[in-house]
Amino acid sequence: MQRAFRVFPYLLAVWLLVHAFAAWALSGSDVAYLVNQRYQKTPAKCFVNSAVQECSGVLMRVPPTVDGDLFALTPAETASGSARVDYVRRDIETSRLGYSAGFILEDRPTAAGNGRPYDLLCGCPPPGSVGGPPCNDCPGQPNTVGIIPWNPATPGNVAAQAIFYDVGNGGQLSTALAYQRTYFNRTRQWLPILRVVFGPQGATVFGYDERDQLDYGYTTVSNLNARYADTRRVCPDGRSAYFCSGVIIRVTGWGQTFKSWNPSPGSVAAQGVPFSYVRADARVDRLYWHANDAGIIMNEFAVPVQRPMVMRCIYAQDAGTSVPDRCARLQSCVAAGVNSVATFRARGLCRFGVDPEAFQLSIDVRPYLSPNYPYPWNEAILALWPQDVPLQIGIEAFFFIDNDMGGAQFVQRDYMTTTGRFMPIVRVNLTAGVGNVFQYDPAWQSFALAGPRALSPVPMDPTDIPQ
């Protein structure tokens, strides 16, 4: 027994060393994997003879009040010197916690290795476990653990490993995002968000999705700026440039009576939805934008989605397309004999096809358009897609221009209410230098589904809403 106690400090030191180095490199997926691994472990003790909570199960904390401080303590916890944490493990039947969102604690050795140690005050393994060390149940609270309270004023010192929301019991991603943003504002660190689905007989699962994270917006604008700067004429697989470069963007407006991601009635009547294609060499420096407007940005067409977008035709400038067919507004460039910049300059405006050569020519001719034309952006016509399928089409972001973000924030909240998912809003500045056209800030994001922050902005003038 004495030899075992001599070995234990060595084993613990190795554990701390490994976990301390690993913690610096953990991705959200890594965290989800580790949490699921701990949930599945069911030992009667940890290490030589330590409490089961040291290396197995998941310690989950819900805040004492809905929409309050994630790390708040109750007056009773402060007075007693013991904070209550739920202990969740595959051999403990857990269908829900006291609230549907909260945070997950690191296991104690990992927390110590990260310089955020905490002590267990009470808590026993599940009934039927044998061979473990002596323990004391928390008074009147089975399957819980008591730990020494933390200081809510310094959340960076709390051994939090992730934020969670319980999708099976009304947990809202919006709540988790609010917690994540507050944590970042106070610590300048990102805490990953995990979805938890409680299931019977060890079927509980913790999942991670990078698109559930508030910092995913930085990835989004990085991708957008890279595509904007990418001026290749043909994609590596031989398809037209819009499959892999440039950005497909549309001003949609917003309103209580329609969804900004749906084809508008005017677009349905005209058999096509107008977008613009922006890229460093396309010379598009403004869009059809009105006060309080909003817009949508689509993924490059090579991204696999359930309902891929189809481009039908493109005009080098806004052609004022309308019924009965947006791709019949002008004569086709093939019929007009336009196959080069020179023939375009000689014969005038026409409707370009979307094969690699024709699509690139629609970009090449733009420097020769009339400088006095009031609607100088190009007009790419996409085929209609079904109404009300926002998760099946390739939406990449919503956007605003200048500081006019109220409409985009409304669309962002509407999307979250409709789908339960987060979609970043970005600022677009087409006159900025390459690399800075698309910008993101967590402070711009709006995901409150109730209260003053969920109120609609001043309605748009119906005549300003694009069709």
C-alpha beads as a LAMMPS data file, in Angstrom:
LAMMPS data file: protein, C-alpha beads

467 atoms
466 bonds

1 atom types
1 bond types

-500.0 500.0 xlo xhi
-500.0 500.0 ylo yhi
-500.0 500.0 zlo zhi

Masses

1 110.0

Atoms # bond

1 1 1 0.000 0.000 0.000
2 1 1 2.864 2.384 0.830
3 1 1 4.381 1.694 -2.585
4 1 1 1.038 2.519 -4.195
5 1 1 0.957 5.899 -2.456
6 1 1 4.542 6.557 -3.582
7 1 1 3.541 5.795 -7.195
8 1 1 0.381 7.929 -7.109
9 1 1 2.092 11.342 -7.086
10 1 1 4.141 10.250 -10.092
11 1 1 1.034 9.107 -11.986
12 1 1 -0.768 12.316 -11.144
13 1 1 2.227 14.385 -12.255
14 1 1 2.283 12.596 -15.617
15 1 1 -1.484 13.154 -15.982
16 1 1 -1.100 16.856 -15.227
17 1 1 1.811 17.261 -17.631
18 1 1 0.028 15.572 -20.527
19 1 1 -3.232 17.426 -19.976
20 1 1 -1.586 20.780 -19.412
21 1 1 0.166 20.628 -22.788
22 1 1 -2.891 19.196 -24.542
23 1 1 -5.197 21.917 -23.214
24 1 1 -3.410 24.626 -25.183
25 1 1 -4.122 22.851 -28.476
26 1 1 -7.646 21.545 -27.907
27 1 1 -10.186 22.296 -30.615
28 1 1 -13.916 22.256 -29.975
29 1 1 -14.062 18.790 -31.522
30 1 1 -11.300 17.656 -29.165
31 1 1 -13.249 18.963 -26.184
32 1 1 -16.410 17.146 -27.307
33 1 1 -14.412 13.919 -27.698
34 1 1 -12.915 14.192 -24.210
35 1 1 -16.273 15.001 -22.618
36 1 1 -17.911 12.014 -24.334
37 1 1 -15.036 9.791 -23.200
38 1 1 -15.438 10.908 -19.588
39 1 1 -19.192 10.344 -19.760
40 1 1 -18.691 6.739 -20.889
41 1 1 -16.166 5.809 -18.167
42 1 1 -17.637 4.037 -15.104
43 1 1 -14.807 3.120 -12.689
44 1 1 -15.390 2.705 -8.954
45 1 1 -12.338 4.865 -8.266
46 1 1 -9.700 6.886 -10.085
47 1 1 -5.923 6.479 -10.031
48 1 1 -4.899 4.548 -6.917
49 1 1 -7.830 5.374 -4.666
50 1 1 -9.265 8.755 -5.638
51 1 1 -12.874 9.826 -6.110
52 1 1 -14.567 8.745 -9.351
53 1 1 -15.169 12.385 -10.290
54 1 1 -11.392 12.806 -10.743
55 1 1 -11.336 10.894 -14.038
56 1 1 -14.867 9.892 -15.058
57 1 1 -18.258 11.433 -15.652
58 1 1 -19.065 15.020 -16.572
59 1 1 -19.481 17.851 -14.068
60 1 1 -22.195 20.182 -15.411
61 1 1 -23.245 23.454 -13.837
62 1 1 -26.432 25.392 -14.612
63 1 1 -26.703 29.029 -13.495
64 1 1 -29.095 29.856 -10.661
65 1 1 -31.220 32.202 -12.800
66 1 1 -32.342 32.082 -16.426
67 1 1 -30.433 34.596 -18.583
68 1 1 -28.309 35.565 -15.575
69 1 1 -24.554 35.430 -15.093
70 1 1 -23.293 32.023 -16.213
71 1 1 -20.925 31.865 -13.235
72 1 1 -23.234 33.324 -10.585
73 1 1 -23.544 31.638 -7.186
74 1 1 -26.640 31.474 -5.024
75 1 1 -26.564 33.213 -1.627
76 1 1 -26.833 29.772 -0.003
77 1 1 -23.779 28.516 -1.896
78 1 1 -21.764 31.537 -0.884
79 1 1 -22.831 31.140 2.740
80 1 1 -22.186 27.383 2.908
81 1 1 -18.910 27.490 1.003
82 1 1 -20.077 24.758 -1.385
83 1 1 -21.261 25.171 -4.996
84 1 1 -23.566 22.510 -6.460
85 1 1 -22.586 20.782 -9.727
86 1 1 -24.480 17.952 -11.444
87 1 1 -22.591 14.706 -11.989
88 1 1 -23.538 13.007 -15.276
89 1 1 -22.244 9.549 -16.234
90 1 1 -23.460 6.682 -18.389
91 1 1 -24.538 4.612 -15.355
92 1 1 -26.601 7.517 -13.944
93 1 1 -30.004 8.069 -15.557
94 1 1 -30.134 11.772 -16.415
95 1 1 -32.913 13.108 -18.617
96 1 1 -32.523 16.806 -17.865
97 1 1 -30.891 19.303 -15.531
98 1 1 -32.409 22.224 -13.676
99 1 1 -31.908 24.499 -16.678
100 1 1 -31.186 23.798 -20.341
101 1 1 -27.870 25.666 -20.619
102 1 1 -24.755 26.088 -18.525
103 1 1 -21.090 25.139 -18.475
104 1 1 -18.995 21.981 -18.152
105 1 1 -16.091 21.779 -15.713
106 1 1 -12.747 20.280 -16.608
107 1 1 -11.865 17.142 -14.690
108 1 1 -9.862 18.060 -11.609
109 1 1 -6.388 16.936 -12.787
110 1 1 -6.785 18.881 -16.052
111 1 1 -7.994 21.940 -14.162
112 1 1 -4.977 21.768 -11.863
113 1 1 -2.661 21.414 -14.843
114 1 1 -4.215 24.535 -16.370
115 1 1 -3.683 26.530 -13.181
116 1 1 -7.379 26.546 -12.247
117 1 1 -7.612 23.961 -9.447
118 1 1 -10.731 23.242 -7.434
119 1 1 -11.546 20.913 -4.537
120 1 1 -14.332 18.355 -4.223
121 1 1 -16.262 18.742 -0.964
122 1 1 -18.957 16.084 -1.315
123 1 1 -20.362 13.600 -3.811
124 1 1 -20.376 9.810 -4.176
125 1 1 -20.292 7.405 -7.127
126 1 1 -23.582 5.980 -8.425
127 1 1 -25.386 3.423 -6.236
128 1 1 -23.934 -0.049 -6.659
129 1 1 -20.343 1.083 -7.154
130 1 1 -17.971 -0.856 -4.910
131 1 1 -14.299 -0.656 -4.070
132 1 1 -13.920 3.082 -4.078
133 1 1 -12.664 5.429 -1.392
134 1 1 -14.946 6.689 1.405
135 1 1 -17.215 9.541 0.358
136 1 1 -19.966 11.835 1.616
137 1 1 -23.134 12.444 -0.388
138 1 1 -24.091 16.077 -0.809
139 1 1 -27.032 16.684 1.572
140 1 1 -30.325 15.991 -0.196
141 1 1 -28.692 16.117 -3.625
142 1 1 -27.967 12.694 -5.154
143 1 1 -25.765 12.590 -8.248
144 1 1 -24.281 15.975 -7.485
145 1 1 -20.892 17.197 -6.398
146 1 1 -20.063 20.053 -4.070
147 1 1 -16.979 22.087 -4.840
148 1 1 -15.373 25.131 -3.267
149 1 1 -17.070 28.185 -4.824
150 1 1 -15.266 30.209 -7.469
151 1 1 -15.184 33.977 -7.812
152 1 1 -17.857 34.990 -10.376
153 1 1 -15.975 38.251 -10.983
154 1 1 -13.023 36.373 -12.527
155 1 1 -14.525 33.828 -14.939
156 1 1 -11.140 33.182 -16.542
157 1 1 -10.071 31.480 -13.317
158 1 1 -13.038 29.091 -13.326
159 1 1 -12.148 25.622 -14.660
160 1 1 -14.793 25.826 -17.393
161 1 1 -14.162 23.542 -20.363
162 1 1 -17.222 24.289 -22.492
163 1 1 -20.636 25.911 -22.595
164 1 1 -23.533 23.537 -23.258
165 1 1 -27.146 23.736 -24.306
166 1 1 -29.628 20.869 -24.003
167 1 1 -31.427 20.577 -27.351
168 1 1 -33.857 17.958 -26.058
169 1 1 -35.259 20.142 -23.287
170 1 1 -35.711 23.533 -24.884
171 1 1 -32.075 24.588 -24.807
172 1 1 -31.487 27.541 -27.099
173 1 1 -28.314 28.146 -29.044
174 1 1 -29.069 31.847 -28.613
175 1 1 -28.583 31.491 -24.839
176 1 1 -25.295 29.636 -25.294
177 1 1 -24.066 32.274 -27.753
178 1 1 -24.889 35.028 -25.278
179 1 1 -22.883 33.185 -22.612
180 1 1 -20.021 32.675 -25.069
181 1 1 -19.886 36.350 -26.034
182 1 1 -19.993 37.520 -22.420
183 1 1 -17.204 35.098 -21.510
184 1 1 -15.098 36.343 -24.416
185 1 1 -15.706 39.991 -23.526
186 1 1 -14.556 39.334 -19.958
187 1 1 -11.622 37.005 -20.649
188 1 1 -10.671 37.488 -24.349
189 1 1 -10.825 33.708 -24.667
190 1 1 -13.257 31.514 -26.580
191 1 1 -15.081 28.756 -24.722
192 1 1 -16.563 26.173 -27.136
193 1 1 -20.290 25.512 -27.254
194 1 1 -21.426 21.873 -27.123
195 1 1 -24.884 20.508 -27.819
196 1 1 -26.027 17.836 -25.390
197 1 1 -28.786 15.323 -26.032
198 1 1 -29.623 13.329 -22.912
199 1 1 -30.518 9.714 -23.601
200 1 1 -31.296 6.602 -21.536
201 1 1 -28.840 3.853 -20.633
202 1 1 -25.664 5.644 -21.544
203 1 1 -26.950 7.208 -24.766
204 1 1 -26.248 10.847 -23.841
205 1 1 -24.138 12.578 -26.504
206 1 1 -22.152 15.814 -26.492
207 1 1 -21.632 17.298 -29.949
208 1 1 -19.633 20.148 -31.444
209 1 1 -20.398 22.118 -34.610
210 1 1 -18.058 24.912 -35.663
211 1 1 -21.033 26.820 -37.081
212 1 1 -22.597 27.004 -33.606
213 1 1 -19.675 29.140 -32.446
214 1 1 -19.659 32.930 -32.332
215 1 1 -16.071 33.024 -33.569
216 1 1 -17.085 31.157 -36.732
217 1 1 -17.727 34.592 -38.206
218 1 1 -13.963 35.137 -38.399
219 1 1 -13.646 31.976 -40.485
220 1 1 -16.487 33.211 -42.670
221 1 1 -14.908 36.577 -43.505
222 1 1 -11.532 34.931 -44.036
223 1 1 -13.120 32.680 -46.647
224 1 1 -15.035 35.567 -48.225
225 1 1 -11.988 37.820 -48.480
226 1 1 -9.926 34.976 -49.935
227 1 1 -12.534 34.292 -52.621
228 1 1 -12.879 38.012 -53.352
229 1 1 -9.131 38.209 -53.985
230 1 1 -9.097 35.025 -56.089
231 1 1 -9.276 36.120 -59.740
232 1 1 -8.724 32.796 -61.463
233 1 1 -10.578 32.608 -64.761
234 1 1 -11.523 28.942 -64.493
235 1 1 -11.776 26.587 -61.515
236 1 1 -9.294 23.691 -61.266
237 1 1 -11.998 21.234 -62.337
238 1 1 -12.756 23.249 -65.478
239 1 1 -15.985 24.795 -64.239
240 1 1 -16.805 28.504 -64.348
241 1 1 -15.059 30.810 -61.890
242 1 1 -18.119 31.345 -59.671
243 1 1 -17.869 27.721 -58.522
244 1 1 -14.643 28.467 -56.650
245 1 1 -13.926 32.220 -56.564
246 1 1 -15.685 35.531 -56.062
247 1 1 -18.751 36.152 -53.918
248 1 1 -22.429 35.824 -54.868
249 1 1 -24.340 38.517 -52.980
250 1 1 -27.913 39.869 -52.982
251 1 1 -29.655 42.762 -51.251
252 1 1 -32.935 41.294 -50.004
253 1 1 -34.513 43.781 -47.648
254 1 1 -36.366 42.427 -44.637
255 1 1 -39.881 42.370 -43.249
256 1 1 -42.319 40.708 -40.873
257 1 1 -44.302 39.167 -43.736
258 1 1 -41.540 37.427 -45.701
259 1 1 -38.284 35.539 -45.266
260 1 1 -35.224 37.202 -46.739
261 1 1 -33.771 33.869 -47.895
262 1 1 -36.821 33.014 -50.021
263 1 1 -37.250 33.985 -53.683
264 1 1 -39.423 37.110 -53.688
265 1 1 -42.803 37.189 -55.483
266 1 1 -41.239 39.364 -58.172
267 1 1 -38.444 36.852 -58.662
268 1 1 -40.907 33.970 -58.874
269 1 1 -42.893 35.831 -61.520
270 1 1 -39.697 36.612 -63.448
271 1 1 -38.286 33.057 -63.222
272 1 1 -35.056 34.093 -61.547
273 1 1 -33.462 35.690 -58.486
274 1 1 -31.020 38.568 -59.178
275 1 1 -27.657 38.592 -57.382
276 1 1 -24.387 40.394 -57.968
277 1 1 -20.992 38.770 -58.384
278 1 1 -18.186 40.655 -56.640
279 1 1 -14.494 39.980 -57.048
280 1 1 -11.313 42.044 -57.034
281 1 1 -11.280 42.282 -60.837
282 1 1 -15.051 42.713 -61.300
283 1 1 -14.979 46.397 -60.310
284 1 1 -18.260 46.302 -58.389
285 1 1 -17.967 49.045 -55.776
286 1 1 -21.601 49.430 -54.726
287 1 1 -24.897 47.556 -54.623
288 1 1 -28.613 48.265 -54.717
289 1 1 -28.881 49.429 -51.079
290 1 1 -31.394 51.520 -49.143
291 1 1 -31.519 52.686 -45.540
292 1 1 -32.081 49.889 -43.029
293 1 1 -31.612 47.233 -45.709
294 1 1 -30.277 43.684 -45.393
295 1 1 -28.693 41.134 -47.666
296 1 1 -27.603 37.550 -48.115
297 1 1 -24.321 35.972 -49.243
298 1 1 -24.178 32.488 -50.736
299 1 1 -21.379 29.937 -50.591
300 1 1 -19.317 29.325 -53.691
301 1 1 -21.256 26.916 -55.867
302 1 1 -18.727 24.097 -55.426
303 1 1 -19.805 23.687 -51.777
304 1 1 -22.102 20.632 -51.559
305 1 1 -25.595 21.482 -50.327
306 1 1 -28.942 19.742 -50.529
307 1 1 -30.298 22.251 -53.048
308 1 1 -27.417 23.652 -55.136
309 1 1 -27.806 27.077 -56.692
310 1 1 -27.924 27.269 -60.497
311 1 1 -26.825 30.377 -62.361
312 1 1 -28.875 30.908 -65.522
313 1 1 -27.233 33.997 -67.029
314 1 1 -25.331 37.151 -66.119
315 1 1 -25.390 40.774 -67.294
316 1 1 -22.294 42.961 -67.087
317 1 1 -24.405 45.666 -65.418
318 1 1 -27.852 45.856 -63.846
319 1 1 -30.175 45.219 -66.775
320 1 1 -33.452 46.080 -65.053
321 1 1 -34.681 42.524 -65.529
322 1 1 -38.314 41.654 -64.863
323 1 1 -41.196 39.458 -66.046
324 1 1 -41.694 37.199 -67.836
325 1 1 -38.067 35.985 -67.752
326 1 1 -35.044 37.751 -66.277
327 1 1 -32.808 35.884 -68.716
328 1 1 -34.627 37.299 -71.736
329 1 1 -34.020 40.990 -71.052
330 1 1 -31.344 41.429 -73.727
331 1 1 -30.190 39.502 -76.742
332 1 1 -27.771 36.725 -75.910
333 1 1 -24.143 37.619 -76.500
334 1 1 -23.782 34.587 -78.759
335 1 1 -26.620 35.803 -80.984
336 1 1 -25.181 39.316 -80.935
337 1 1 -21.784 38.035 -82.002
338 1 1 -20.106 39.222 -78.796
339 1 1 -17.179 36.943 -78.017
340 1 1 -14.471 39.388 -76.943
341 1 1 -14.005 42.755 -75.288
342 1 1 -13.608 44.329 -78.718
343 1 1 -16.887 42.941 -80.072
344 1 1 -18.675 43.949 -76.859
345 1 1 -17.437 47.523 -77.221
346 1 1 -18.544 47.537 -80.830
347 1 1 -22.003 45.967 -80.403
348 1 1 -23.094 46.909 -76.885
349 1 1 -24.913 45.252 -74.005
350 1 1 -26.020 41.650 -74.190
351 1 1 -26.828 38.657 -72.010
352 1 1 -23.835 36.477 -71.149
353 1 1 -23.924 32.737 -70.693
354 1 1 -22.395 31.067 -67.657
355 1 1 -19.869 28.745 -69.279
356 1 1 -16.271 29.554 -68.246
357 1 1 -15.420 31.745 -71.237
358 1 1 -18.686 33.691 -71.340
359 1 1 -18.775 34.240 -67.589
360 1 1 -15.216 35.570 -67.533
361 1 1 -15.983 37.850 -70.473
362 1 1 -18.816 39.413 -68.426
363 1 1 -16.095 40.493 -65.979
364 1 1 -13.527 41.509 -68.586
365 1 1 -15.910 43.987 -70.262
366 1 1 -16.838 45.871 -67.091
367 1 1 -14.042 48.478 -67.334
368 1 1 -15.640 49.606 -70.613
369 1 1 -19.173 50.215 -69.323
370 1 1 -20.590 53.734 -69.305
371 1 1 -19.225 55.541 -66.214
372 1 1 -22.469 57.510 -65.852
373 1 1 -24.823 54.541 -65.567
374 1 1 -26.679 54.845 -62.210
375 1 1 -26.835 51.081 -61.538
376 1 1 -23.274 49.903 -62.227
377 1 1 -23.272 46.553 -60.411
378 1 1 -23.541 43.370 -62.454
379 1 1 -26.639 41.163 -62.368
380 1 1 -26.362 37.386 -62.107
381 1 1 -29.668 35.534 -62.398
382 1 1 -30.039 32.393 -60.300
383 1 1 -32.721 29.796 -60.883
384 1 1 -35.569 29.685 -58.371
385 1 1 -35.327 27.419 -55.342
386 1 1 -38.252 26.294 -53.148
387 1 1 -39.661 28.532 -50.453
388 1 1 -38.811 27.961 -46.784
389 1 1 -35.749 25.702 -47.093
390 1 1 -33.028 27.847 -45.460
391 1 1 -31.025 24.853 -44.225
392 1 1 -30.981 23.240 -47.664
393 1 1 -29.419 26.114 -49.626
394 1 1 -25.878 27.407 -49.320
395 1 1 -26.258 30.532 -47.188
396 1 1 -22.858 31.721 -45.949
397 1 1 -23.752 34.975 -44.169
398 1 1 -26.126 37.899 -43.938
399 1 1 -24.681 41.363 -44.472
400 1 1 -25.048 45.092 -44.028
401 1 1 -23.282 48.138 -45.458
402 1 1 -21.709 51.027 -43.536
403 1 1 -23.101 50.888 -39.972
404 1 1 -26.670 50.203 -41.088
405 1 1 -26.974 46.816 -39.361
406 1 1 -30.523 46.826 -37.927
407 1 1 -32.082 45.041 -40.897
408 1 1 -29.362 42.388 -41.041
409 1 1 -29.717 41.793 -37.304
410 1 1 -33.456 41.262 -37.761
411 1 1 -32.802 38.705 -40.509
412 1 1 -30.208 36.981 -38.314
413 1 1 -32.714 36.647 -35.449
414 1 1 -35.423 35.517 -37.862
415 1 1 -33.093 32.831 -39.198
416 1 1 -32.260 31.607 -35.691
417 1 1 -35.932 31.550 -34.696
418 1 1 -36.776 29.609 -37.861
419 1 1 -33.880 27.135 -37.909
420 1 1 -32.352 27.145 -34.422
421 1 1 -28.974 27.814 -36.050
422 1 1 -26.500 30.696 -36.009
423 1 1 -25.660 32.562 -39.210
424 1 1 -23.080 35.373 -38.932
425 1 1 -23.726 38.885 -40.160
426 1 1 -20.805 40.681 -41.766
427 1 1 -20.152 44.215 -42.925
428 1 1 -19.439 44.713 -46.630
429 1 1 -17.283 47.590 -47.853
430 1 1 -16.680 47.206 -51.578
431 1 1 -14.366 50.219 -51.632
432 1 1 -11.994 48.750 -49.040
433 1 1 -8.710 47.185 -50.018
434 1 1 -8.456 43.510 -50.881
435 1 1 -8.469 41.519 -47.665
436 1 1 -10.770 43.918 -45.842
437 1 1 -13.933 43.973 -47.965
438 1 1 -15.753 41.637 -45.570
439 1 1 -15.510 42.352 -41.839
440 1 1 -16.821 40.631 -38.714
441 1 1 -17.287 41.634 -35.097
442 1 1 -18.954 39.507 -32.388
443 1 1 -20.528 42.707 -31.031
444 1 1 -22.609 43.091 -34.212
445 1 1 -24.313 39.727 -33.808
446 1 1 -27.920 39.698 -32.595
447 1 1 -29.404 36.481 -31.242
448 1 1 -31.732 37.640 -28.453
449 1 1 -35.117 36.006 -29.083
450 1 1 -36.933 38.009 -26.399
451 1 1 -36.658 41.366 -24.669
452 1 1 -35.679 44.790 -26.028
453 1 1 -32.851 43.424 -28.174
454 1 1 -35.331 41.264 -30.081
455 1 1 -37.469 44.206 -31.186
456 1 1 -37.664 44.936 -34.907
457 1 1 -35.931 48.021 -36.299
458 1 1 -37.784 50.780 -38.123
459 1 1 -39.632 49.061 -41.007
460 1 1 -38.335 49.459 -44.530
461 1 1 -40.261 51.420 -47.115
462 1 1 -42.014 48.647 -49.119
463 1 1 -40.930 50.313 -52.362
464 1 1 -37.284 49.832 -51.340
465 1 1 -37.545 46.063 -50.903
466 1 1 -35.855 44.359 -53.881
467 1 1 -37.840 42.001 -56.059

Bonds

1 1 1 2
2 1 2 3
3 1 3 4
4 1 4 5
5 1 5 6
6 1 6 7
7 1 7 8
8 1 8 9
9 1 9 10
10 1 10 11
11 1 11 12
12 1 12 13
13 1 13 14
14 1 14 15
15 1 15 16
16 1 16 17
17 1 17 18
18 1 18 19
19 1 19 20
20 1 20 21
21 1 21 22
22 1 22 23
23 1 23 24
24 1 24 25
25 1 25 26
26 1 26 27
27 1 27 28
28 1 28 29
29 1 29 30
30 1 30 31
31 1 31 32
32 1 32 33
33 1 33 34
34 1 34 35
35 1 35 36
36 1 36 37
37 1 37 38
38 1 38 39
39 1 39 40
40 1 40 41
41 1 41 42
42 1 42 43
43 1 43 44
44 1 44 45
45 1 45 46
46 1 46 47
47 1 47 48
48 1 48 49
49 1 49 50
50 1 50 51
51 1 51 52
52 1 52 53
53 1 53 54
54 1 54 55
55 1 55 56
56 1 56 57
57 1 57 58
58 1 58 59
59 1 59 60
60 1 60 61
61 1 61 62
62 1 62 63
63 1 63 64
64 1 64 65
65 1 65 66
66 1 66 67
67 1 67 68
68 1 68 69
69 1 69 70
70 1 70 71
71 1 71 72
72 1 72 73
73 1 73 74
74 1 74 75
75 1 75 76
76 1 76 77
77 1 77 78
78 1 78 79
79 1 79 80
80 1 80 81
81 1 81 82
82 1 82 83
83 1 83 84
84 1 84 85
85 1 85 86
86 1 86 87
87 1 87 88
88 1 88 89
89 1 89 90
90 1 90 91
91 1 91 92
92 1 92 93
93 1 93 94
94 1 94 95
95 1 95 96
96 1 96 97
97 1 97 98
98 1 98 99
99 1 99 100
100 1 100 101
101 1 101 102
102 1 102 103
103 1 103 104
104 1 104 105
105 1 105 106
106 1 106 107
107 1 107 108
108 1 108 109
109 1 109 110
110 1 110 111
111 1 111 112
112 1 112 113
113 1 113 114
114 1 114 115
115 1 115 116
116 1 116 117
117 1 117 118
118 1 118 119
119 1 119 120
120 1 120 121
121 1 121 122
122 1 122 123
123 1 123 124
124 1 124 125
125 1 125 126
126 1 126 127
127 1 127 128
128 1 128 129
129 1 129 130
130 1 130 131
131 1 131 132
132 1 132 133
133 1 133 134
134 1 134 135
135 1 135 136
136 1 136 137
137 1 137 138
138 1 138 139
139 1 139 140
140 1 140 141
141 1 141 142
142 1 142 143
143 1 143 144
144 1 144 145
145 1 145 146
146 1 146 147
147 1 147 148
148 1 148 149
149 1 149 150
150 1 150 151
151 1 151 152
152 1 152 153
153 1 153 154
154 1 154 155
155 1 155 156
156 1 156 157
157 1 157 158
158 1 158 159
159 1 159 160
160 1 160 161
161 1 161 162
162 1 162 163
163 1 163 164
164 1 164 165
165 1 165 166
166 1 166 167
167 1 167 168
168 1 168 169
169 1 169 170
170 1 170 171
171 1 171 172
172 1 172 173
173 1 173 174
174 1 174 175
175 1 175 176
176 1 176 177
177 1 177 178
178 1 178 179
179 1 179 180
180 1 180 181
181 1 181 182
182 1 182 183
183 1 183 184
184 1 184 185
185 1 185 186
186 1 186 187
187 1 187 188
188 1 188 189
189 1 189 190
190 1 190 191
191 1 191 192
192 1 192 193
193 1 193 194
194 1 194 195
195 1 195 196
196 1 196 197
197 1 197 198
198 1 198 199
199 1 199 200
200 1 200 201
201 1 201 202
202 1 202 203
203 1 203 204
204 1 204 205
205 1 205 206
206 1 206 207
207 1 207 208
208 1 208 209
209 1 209 210
210 1 210 211
211 1 211 212
212 1 212 213
213 1 213 214
214 1 214 215
215 1 215 216
216 1 216 217
217 1 217 218
218 1 218 219
219 1 219 220
220 1 220 221
221 1 221 222
222 1 222 223
223 1 223 224
224 1 224 225
225 1 225 226
226 1 226 227
227 1 227 228
228 1 228 229
229 1 229 230
230 1 230 231
231 1 231 232
232 1 232 233
233 1 233 234
234 1 234 235
235 1 235 236
236 1 236 237
237 1 237 238
238 1 238 239
239 1 239 240
240 1 240 241
241 1 241 242
242 1 242 243
243 1 243 244
244 1 244 245
245 1 245 246
246 1 246 247
247 1 247 248
248 1 248 249
249 1 249 250
250 1 250 251
251 1 251 252
252 1 252 253
253 1 253 254
254 1 254 255
255 1 255 256
256 1 256 257
257 1 257 258
258 1 258 259
259 1 259 260
260 1 260 261
261 1 261 262
262 1 262 263
263 1 263 264
264 1 264 265
265 1 265 266
266 1 266 267
267 1 267 268
268 1 268 269
269 1 269 270
270 1 270 271
271 1 271 272
272 1 272 273
273 1 273 274
274 1 274 275
275 1 275 276
276 1 276 277
277 1 277 278
278 1 278 279
279 1 279 280
280 1 280 281
281 1 281 282
282 1 282 283
283 1 283 284
284 1 284 285
285 1 285 286
286 1 286 287
287 1 287 288
288 1 288 289
289 1 289 290
290 1 290 291
291 1 291 292
292 1 292 293
293 1 293 294
294 1 294 295
295 1 295 296
296 1 296 297
297 1 297 298
298 1 298 299
299 1 299 300
300 1 300 301
301 1 301 302
302 1 302 303
303 1 303 304
304 1 304 305
305 1 305 306
306 1 306 307
307 1 307 308
308 1 308 309
309 1 309 310
310 1 310 311
311 1 311 312
312 1 312 313
313 1 313 314
314 1 314 315
315 1 315 316
316 1 316 317
317 1 317 318
318 1 318 319
319 1 319 320
320 1 320 321
321 1 321 322
322 1 322 323
323 1 323 324
324 1 324 325
325 1 325 326
326 1 326 327
327 1 327 328
328 1 328 329
329 1 329 330
330 1 330 331
331 1 331 332
332 1 332 333
333 1 333 334
334 1 334 335
335 1 335 336
336 1 336 337
337 1 337 338
338 1 338 339
339 1 339 340
340 1 340 341
341 1 341 342
342 1 342 343
343 1 343 344
344 1 344 345
345 1 345 346
346 1 346 347
347 1 347 348
348 1 348 349
349 1 349 350
350 1 350 351
351 1 351 352
352 1 352 353
353 1 353 354
354 1 354 355
355 1 355 356
356 1 356 357
357 1 357 358
358 1 358 359
359 1 359 360
360 1 360 361
361 1 361 362
362 1 362 363
363 1 363 364
364 1 364 365
365 1 365 366
366 1 366 367
367 1 367 368
368 1 368 369
369 1 369 370
370 1 370 371
371 1 371 372
372 1 372 373
373 1 373 374
374 1 374 375
375 1 375 376
376 1 376 377
377 1 377 378
378 1 378 379
379 1 379 380
380 1 380 381
381 1 381 382
382 1 382 383
383 1 383 384
384 1 384 385
385 1 385 386
386 1 386 387
387 1 387 388
388 1 388 389
389 1 389 390
390 1 390 391
391 1 391 392
392 1 392 393
393 1 393 394
394 1 394 395
395 1 395 396
396 1 396 397
397 1 397 398
398 1 398 399
399 1 399 400
400 1 400 401
401 1 401 402
402 1 402 403
403 1 403 404
404 1 404 405
405 1 405 406
406 1 406 407
407 1 407 408
408 1 408 409
409 1 409 410
410 1 410 411
411 1 411 412
412 1 412 413
413 1 413 414
414 1 414 415
415 1 415 416
416 1 416 417
417 1 417 418
418 1 418 419
419 1 419 420
420 1 420 421
421 1 421 422
422 1 422 423
423 1 423 424
424 1 424 425
425 1 425 426
426 1 426 427
427 1 427 428
428 1 428 429
429 1 429 430
430 1 430 431
431 1 431 432
432 1 432 433
433 1 433 434
434 1 434 435
435 1 435 436
436 1 436 437
437 1 437 438
438 1 438 439
439 1 439 440
440 1 440 441
441 1 441 442
442 1 442 443
443 1 443 444
444 1 444 445
445 1 445 446
446 1 446 447
447 1 447 448
448 1 448 449
449 1 449 450
450 1 450 451
451 1 451 452
452 1 452 453
453 1 453 454
454 1 454 455
455 1 455 456
456 1 456 457
457 1 457 458
458 1 458 459
459 1 459 460
460 1 460 461
461 1 461 462
462 1 462 463
463 1 463 464
464 1 464 465
465 1 465 466
466 1 466 467
